[in-house]
């Protein structure tokens, strides 16, 4: 596989319901909101593990076992303009659903990630600098994400 530039290729949707996280359907993804055209920045959406040291009197090396899984604080930053109405409605504070990350685009049989989320807030960012107007949506990750889901057939 050759290298590629994510901008212009990757897609991100907010989907209200997904029955099987390993295989979202065309209907489920189509019912979602395409967030990609307004996204300015992405933070978090990474699964982390906290390994546990296991010292052993017979060894000088301390091995580790898997510990708890956690996620970073996850946010999406949007370029703010009047076209954000649909996104703001979909991402109202307290709304539960799924962020579907499609690293190779909305392409049949490609890998995607399905992140169960609850929106923790959607806030305007104010600045007096030479910056575009932005707004940030925060997310609580509510269950283990599926990082190797497969996209369905798209018409």
MOJO-V969675 format. One line per field, one symbol per residue. phi: phi as a letter, one per 30 degrees, with the letter a starting at -180 (. if undefined). A space follows every 50 residues. Layout:
phi: ???
//
This chain:
phi: .ddacddicdbbbccdbbdbddadceddddddcdcedcdcabbihbccbc ecdbdbedbddcdbbecdcbbdecbbccdcadddedddddcdejdclbcc ccdcjdbeiddbcccdbbdclbbdccacddbddbbbccbcdcaddccbdb dddcd
//
